Amino acid sequence: MDPMSSVLWRPTAERIAASNLERFARFARERHGAPPATSDPRQDWQALHAWSVRERVAFWAALWEHATVIGDRGSRVLDCADRMPGACWFEGARLNYAENLLAGASGQLALIACDENGARRTLTRGELRSDVEAVAAGFAQAGIGHGDVVAGFVGNTPEAVIAMLAAARLGAIWTSTSPEFGAAAVIERFSQTGAKLLVAVNGYRYGGKNFDCREKLSQIVAGLPSLQTLVLVDGGELPGGAPANTRTWDQLLHADPAHAPPLQRFAFDTPLFVLYSSGTTGRPKAIVHGTGGTLLQHRKEHLLHTDMRPGDRVFYFTTTGWMMWNWLVSALASQATVVLYEGSPTFPDNATLWRLAAAEGINVFGTSPRFLAAMEKAGLRPRDQHDLAALRTVLSTGAPLAASQFDYVYEAIAPDVHLASISGGTDIVSCFCLGVPWLPVRRGEIQGPGLGMATEVFNEAGSPVMGERGELVCTAPFPSMPLGFLGDTDGARYQGAYFDRFPNVWHHGDYALRTEAGGFVILGRSDAVLNPGGVRIGTAEIYRQVEKLPEVLEALAIGQKHDGDERVVLFVRLRKGAQLDAALEQRLRQAIRQGASPRHVPARIVAVADLPRTLSGKLVELAVRDVVHGLPVSNRDALANPESLELFRNLPQLAD
């Protein structure tokens, strides 16, 4: 690796020629008028992406055909092509999400499920189809049909996948949280959906500890008046007894498949999932995603951007409360084997997931910057201890991936992998920016925008800019835009969430920069941008610098109102034994000044024992900012560790 170059990895000509993206480009040129090929992969990529945005009808039609979506494409790909919201996709199309994910040879391995205890289960496609048919029959007998909501309070296990696919097979809607969510947080989410059936566990294991959920589950059941049926995955009794209409998972698996209605295909915009915003600034938004848009986006991202292939073993560390779980399970439609893991990624030690990757021959490994940073600070070099020869692609999302973490992947994990930092979110159940198999990986950059996604960075005036910080936007409709928010009858909340800032343009709420190479750097959430002296600063710009220091496990920055302006305050969580003395504080300031700018240097640096994070593991700057300013935090139940907020209240270091 050339230390003077920003390029850390380049795909070989052979790898480019063998990629799904190359096959799709040839198909699109022959059948749909995509631009001709040249000898320059970067030029070809830019031309293909420009065509995919400009000729949206041709691109999405080509994708449907090339991805061999099972179903009827309908008569019209796109109506009201320039309206956001309001564009209508694939009018007359009919498809079934479960049918697309369950297709394939019966003997092909569909799921590998492992947990922190070392247990391992597998399901072939034939076995998975059989279980889905049986559970769908059980759901139908319980009165579940098209448009009903099935909720899951479940871990990342085969039961969750089976229940979701059984709901989708019936045209029902799936929504889920992981069992570490508190009762109030679950009720706040599921009560918006009118869920009729709840699939739930009585407990879970994490970090070597068993957690009993029976009391919490009793509260959840009592808090969902729409609930008609409870399905207990792991048996047992709830305090005070289970509701009258309670079934066990085993009873569902032994339901007669003949009781399931014949498989139907549904309209493209039939609701498929309800996902939730983090809820840290108010009641979580219940975001409704459609069948066709979700399937098409995931097929595009898996095939063309991740280069997923039949038989690949695909893993992402996630829970059922994060959209990456939905994204992961959709890999079944690419004829991949999905690897599930339930438990702590660092129990009994930091090498747990790397042992999993080696043992299962994982080809696509998905993780987060936080996990990679922890591995780096622990001095772990997986390539030295584990056989990762099967590893072809490493994905990272959940937060901006720091430049030093790019270095770590290539130096300590695998020198010849496609490292793809990806960025999107629950709002679109997919990505705006992600990997491009034709292009080099540049240090600290996401490679490019998604095909069919008119992703730009706008300045304050609403003009696209390159090499300048601004707002991440999308200027044209795309199929996985939400169908809406539950309870938002006039669409006002939906309009306000994404379109009020720039009319007819999706404003995603990320502060970003587009590079001269065509890549993207995410600088943090727009609502957490710092503004000292009127200069906008993304929090990720600070984190990238301070988290290089071995003493710093993680950091969180806020803007504090002070003397009629705003000053930057940096909170750091230090590794065991480290102290925030004058020498370390000076090194932190110097790292920020040299790596970012003097404007980024905080006025105050404070060491804290913990930092608040959402239930999906994301740090919460806004909640800390509110506590520092003496304001109430509107939704503590959205936090995994709400008690940590007290660490920021009435700090003497911030009193002057």
N, C-alpha and C positions, 0 to 999 in steps of 0.2 A: 504494500500500500504506500503510495507516494504521499508523504506528509505535507507536501506543498500543494497538493491538488485537492479539490473538494469532492472529486469522484472517488468513491470507495469500492464500487463494483460495476462491472459492465457485463451485460449478457453476451455470450458468444454468438457468432452468426448462426451456428447450429441450433442454439437454444431459441433464438428468435424465429428461425425457420420452422421449428417444431412446435411453436406456441399456438394455443387456441386463438390468440389475437391475430396471428398471421393467417390461420385458416378462415377466420371470420372475414378479415379484410379481403381475401381473394373472393370469397362468396359474395360479399357486398359489392365488389367491383364488377363481378360477372352478372349479378342479378339485379342490383339496385343502384347502379350509377355512382358508386364511391370513387374517389380520385385514384388515378393510376399510381402504381408503385414507382419509386425511384431507388437509388442505391444508398439513400441516407435514411436510417430508421427514425431519426428525430423529425426530419421533414415529413416522412410518411405519417408519423403519429400526429403531428400538427394538422396535416391535411385531413386525416381521418376524423380527428376530433371536430374540426371546423365543419366538416360535412355532416357529422352526427347531430350537431346543433342546428345547422342551417336547414338540413333536410330531415327534420324530425320524423316525418311520416315514413320516409324510406328507411331510416335507421331502425326505428322500433319494429317495423315490419320485418326487416332483415333479421333482427335479433330473435323475434318470435320463431321464424322459420329455422334459423341456424341452430337455435337452442332446442329445437324440436319440442316446443311446448305442446303438451297433450291437450287438445281441445279445439274448438272452432274459433278462428280468429275474428269472425264477423265481417261486416261489410265496410266499416270505416275505421281507420286507425286513429284519427284525431279530428275533433271538431272544436271550434273556438280556440284555435291554435295559439293565440297570443294573449289569452286571458288568464290571469292569476289572481285569485282562484277563479275557476269557471271552465277551464279546458276539459273536454270530454274525451276520454281515451277508449278505443276499441269498442265502439258501439256495436252491440249485437254479439259480442264474443261470449263464449261459454267455456268454462273450465272449472276444474276442481283441484285445489291446492294439494290435498292429500293424494289424489290419483297421480299427480306429477311426482311427488316425493317417494311414493311407494312402488313405482314402476321398476322393472329390472328382473334379472334372473333370481329365482327363488333361493338358490344356494349362495348367492353373493352376500358377503358380510355387510350388514347395515349399521349396527351399533356395537361399539365396545364401551362398556361402562365400568369404570374403576373408582375406588374410593380410598380415603386415607388409611383405612384398615388393611388395605391390600386385597380386598375382594375384587373379583373381576367377573363380569357377565357379558355374554355376547348374544346378539340376535341376528339371524340372517334376514334377508328381505322377505323370504317366505314366512318366517316366524313373525316378523314385524307386521306384515299384512294380516296374518291370522289374528294376532292380538288386537290390532286396530279394528278389524271387523267385529270381533267379539265385544270390545268395549263400546264401539258405536252402537251395537245392538242393545247393550245395557243402558247406554245413554237414551236411546230411543224409547226403551221400555219405561224409563224414568220421565218421559215426556219432553225430551230435548229434540228440537228440530231446527229448521232453517231460521236464522236470526236470533235464536236464544243464546244466552251467554253462559259459558262454562268457565269457572275460575279454578286456578290451581294455586294452592299453598303448598309448594312442593320443592324438593331439591332437584339438582341437575342429574336426573336418573332416567332410565328407560320408561318408567311410569309416566313421567312428565311428557316425554315425546309421544308416547302412545295416546295419552289423553288428548293432547293437542291435535294430533292427526285424526283421532276419532271425532272430535268436534268439527274439524274442517271437512271431514268426509260428509257429515250431515248438513253442512252449510251453517253450522253454529259458529259462534265467535269465541275465541280463546283469549283469556287474560290471566296473568300469573304474577306472583311474588315469591320470593324465596322465604324459607321458614324463619330466618333471623329477623324479618320485619316484625315490629311490634304490633299488637292487636289494633291499636288506634290507627296506625299507618295503613294496615290492611283494610280495615273497615272504611277508612277515608277513600281508598281507591276502589274497592269492589262495590261499595254501596252506590257509586255513580252508575254502575253498569246494569243493575237489576239482575244480577247473576241468579240463575235458577238452580245450578248444580255446582257444588264445591268438591274438588278432589284435594285431599289434605293429608299431611303426615302428622303423627303425634309427637314427633321429636326428630332431632338430627344430631349429627356428630361433627365437631369442628375443633381442630387444634388439639385432638386427643381428649376432648371433653364431650360428654353427652348432655344435650339440652332437651329438657322435657317441655313440650309445647301444648300439653293437654289443657291447662288452664287458659292459655292464650287462645287456643282453638275454640274453647267454649265461649269465650267473649266474642270471637269473630262470628261464630254461628248466630249468637244472640243479636249481633249488630247488623245482620243482613236480613231484613224482613222479607226480601224477595226469594230467599233460598227455599227450595223445595226438597232437595236431596243432598245428603252428605255422603261422600265416598271416602272411607278411611283406607289409606294405602297400607299402613302397617298395623292395622287392627287395634286392639286395646279398648279401654273405656275412657270416656271423657268424665270429668268431675260432674256429678249429678246425673250421669247417664247421657247417652247419645240421643239425638232427635229420633223421632219415630221412624222417619224414612231415611235410615242409614244403611248403607251397604258397604261391604268390604271389597277391596280390589280383586280378591280372588273370586268373589261372586261375579264381578263384571267379566273377568277373563273366561269364566265358564258359561257366560250367557250364550244362548243359541244364536249364531250369526244370521240365521234365517229371519230373526226378528228385526234386523237392520233393514231399513228401506233400500231399494235399489239405488246404486250410486247415481247421483245427479251432478250435472255441471251447472254452474251458476254464473251470473253476469260478472263482468270484469270488475266492477266496483262493489261487489258484494262484500260487506265487512268481514274481515278475517281475524284481526287482532285488535285489542285495546291495550295500548301502552301508556305509560304515565311519565309526565315530566317529574323532575326531582322533588318538587313541592317545597323547596327551601324558601321561596318568597311568597307562599300562599298555598291554597289548596291545589294539589297536583292536577294538572290538566289531563283529562282522559282522552287520549288521542286515538282516533279510529283509523285503521289502515285497511286498505282493500286487498282482495285476493289477487287480482291480476297485477296490480302495480307492485305489490310486494314480491311476487314470484318473478316477474320480469327483471326487476332491479337486482334481486339476489342472483338470478341466473347470469346477468351481465357481469356483476362484480366477481362472482366465482369463476366463470369461464374466461372472461376476457382480461380481467385485471389481476386475478389471483392465479390464473393458469391452472385451475383445478381440473383433474383428469379422472376418468373412471378408475375405481380401485384405490385412489389416493386415500390416505388416512389423515383426517382433518380434525384438528383440536383447537379449541379456544377456551381459555380459562374464563368462565363466566358463571353467573347464577341465572335462575329463571326470572329474576327481577330486572334484568338488563337486556336491551334489545339485541345484544350480540348473541344471546341464546337463540332467539328467533333466526338470526342470520346464520348461525352455525347449523341449526337443524335443517335449514333449506339446502345445505350442501348435499343432502340425500338426492335432490333432483339432478345433481351432476354425477350420479352413480358413485359417489364417494362413500367411504366408511366414516361415520361420525364417531369421534372418541369423546366420551363424556367423563368428567371427573367431578366427584362430589367430596368436598372437604377443604382443608387448608392447603394452600400451595407450598407452605413451608413447614409442614409436619410430616414426619418427625424431624426433618432438617431442610435446608435450602435446596437440596438436590432432588427433591421429590418429583417435580414435573420433568426434570431432565432424565431421571430414571424411567419415567413413563414414556417419554419421547423415544428413548432408546429401545425399551422393551416392546413397544407397539409399532416401531418403525414409522413414526409420524412424519408425514411429508409436508404438511402445512401446520405451523405452530403459532397460535395466537396468544398474545399476552398484552401487558400494559407497561408504560414507562415506569410506573412505580415499582413493578416487579423487577424490571431490568436494573433499575437503580439500586434496589436492595441486593441483587445478585452481585453487581459490580462492587458495592461497598463491602460486601462480605468476602470479596476476593475470590469468588467462585469462577472457575474456568471449565465450563461443562465439556468443551471439546477434549480436554485432557483426561476426563474421568468416564466419559460415556460415548458410545458408538452412535453418532448422529449422522451417519452416512446417508440415511434416507431423507434427511431434512433438506427441502428445496426452497421453502418460503417461510419467512418469519413475518408475522403481522403484529402491529402494535396500535392500540387506540385507547381512548379513555381520558387522555390528556396529551399535550404536545410532547413529542419525543425529542429530548435534548440531543445536541450534536455529539456530546460525549458518549451517549448511549448508542448512537450509530457505530462509533469506534468500538465500543464494548462488544457489540454483536459480532462484528467481523474479526476482532482479535481473540475473543474468548469463547464464542459459540460456534461459528462456522465461517470460514473465509469465502465460501462460494454459495451464498444463499441470496435470494432476492428479498431484501429487507424492505417491507412496504409499510410505512406509516400511513394510517388511514384516518379520515376525519369526516364525520357526518353527525348522526345522532338519532335519538328516539323520535324526533319530529318527523323524520323521513324514513325511518327504519332501514337506513342505508347510508351511503357516503356521497359527499360532494367532491372530495379529493382522495386519491388513493394511488396504488401502485400501477405502474405501466411496464409490462414485461419486455418491451422493446428498448427501454431507456436505461441509462446508467443511474445508479443510486448516488445522490449527492448528499454530502454530510449536512444533516440538519434540515433537509427539505423533504416534503411530500412530493412525489414525482410529478403528479399532474391532476387535472380534473377528470371526473368520470365521463365516459362516453355518453353523449346525449344530455349532459349537464352543462348548461351555460354559466359556469362558475366564474365569477369575477371578484375583484376587490374594488370597492367604491370609496372615493374620498367623501368628505362632508357635503360636497356639492352634488353628489350622486353621479360622478363621472368615473369610468374605469381607470385605474392607475396600475403601474408596474414599478416595483422597487420602492414603493411608498406604503406606509401602514394605512390600513383602512378597514372597512366592514366587508366581511365575506357575504356575497350575495349570489343569487341565481336569477338570471334575467329572462328565462323562458320556462314554460311548464315542463313537468316531468311526471311519469306515471305514479310514482310512489308519494306524491303529495298527499297529506292526510285527507280522508273524506270529510273530516271535521272533528270537533270536540263534542263529547257527550254533554248535553245540557245547554249547548250554545245554539239555541233555536234559530236565532237570526244571523248567526255567523259573525257577530261582532267581535267576540273574543279571538276567533281564528284570524279575522282581518287584522285586529290589533297586534296579534302576536308576531305576524310575519310581513305585513304589507303596508302598515301605516308610515314607516320610516321612508321608504322609497316606493311610490305607487306602482303597482303592477310588477314589482320586483320582490322576490323572496329575500328577506333580510334575516340571516340565520342567527345573528347575535354573537358571532365570533369575530375577534379582532385579528387581522391577518395581513400578510404581505405576499405579493406575487413576485417571484424572482425573474431575473432576465432569462434564466434557463427554462422558464415556463412552469416551474414548480411552485409550491405554496409553503409558507411557514405560518403556523397558527400561533398567535401571541397571547391567547387567553380569551376569556369571555368578555364581550363588549361591556356588559353591565358591571364588570369588575375592573375595567380599565382605570389606571391611575391618572391623575390630571394635575400634577404639581406645576404651578406657574403657567397653567394653560397648555402644557405640553402633554399629549396623550402617550401613555406608556402601558404596554401589555405586561401583565404580571409574569407571564411565562418567560419574558426576556430577562427578568431578575432571577427566576428559578433556575434557568439554564446555567447561570454563572455560579450561584452559591452552592448548588447541589454537586458541583465538581469537587468541593472540598470534602475530604474523607470524614470530617467531624459532623457534617450536616446530613441527617437522614432525609429530611424534607423541609420545605419552607412555605410560608404563606405571607403574601403582602397585601396591605390595604392602604387606602388613602384616608388620612385622619384630618378632619377640619381643624385648622389652626391659624389664628391671627388673620382671619379673612381669606385664607388661601387653603391649600391642601398640602399636607406633607406625607411622604412615604414612610410607612412603618413596616418593618420586616420582622416576622416571627419565625424562629428556627427551632426545629426539634433535633436535638443532638444525639449522637450515638452514646452508648453507656460509657461513662468515665470522662467524657469531654465536658469542658467548661467554657462558657462564653466570657472569657477574660479579655483584657484590652488587646492582646496580641491577636486573638482569633477575630475579634471585631474589626481590627485593622485589616486583616487578610480578607475578610468578607467585603469590606468597602473597596479595597483595591481590586478584587476580582470583578466586582460589579462595574467599577469605573473603567477598567481596562477592557472588559469583555462586552460591555453595553455602552454606557456613556456616563458622564458626571451627573446628568439629570436623573439617572436611575438609582443613584446612591441614596439609601434610606436615611431619613433624619434620625430615626430610632431603630435599634435592633434589640429584640427581646427574645430570650430563650424561654420556651414553654415545654411542658412535659408531654403534651399531646396536641393534635390539631383536629378540628371537627371535619367529618367527612360524611357524605351521603351513604345510603345503604348500598349503593353500587361502588363505593370507594373513592368518590371524587371529593377533593377538598372544597370547602365552602367559604369563599372569601366574604360573601355578602353577610352571612350570619355573624362572622367575627366583626365586621365593620359595624353592624347594628349594635352589638354588645359594647364595643368600644365607645360608641356615641350615646350609650344609655337608652337605646331603642329596644322595643320588644322583638324577639325572634318569632316570626309568625307561625312556623311549623316545625317545632322541635322533633316531632315524630318522624320527620323525613331524614333525621340524622341517625347514623349508626352509634355515635357516641355523644349524645347531647350534653352529657355531664362535662365534657371538655370546654364548653362555652364559658363556664365559670372561671376558667384560667385567664380569661381576657377582661374580666370585669374590674373596673376601678384600679387599673395598674398604675402604680406610682411613677413608672418610667414614662408614662404618657400624660402626666398631669401638667407638665409645663411646656 
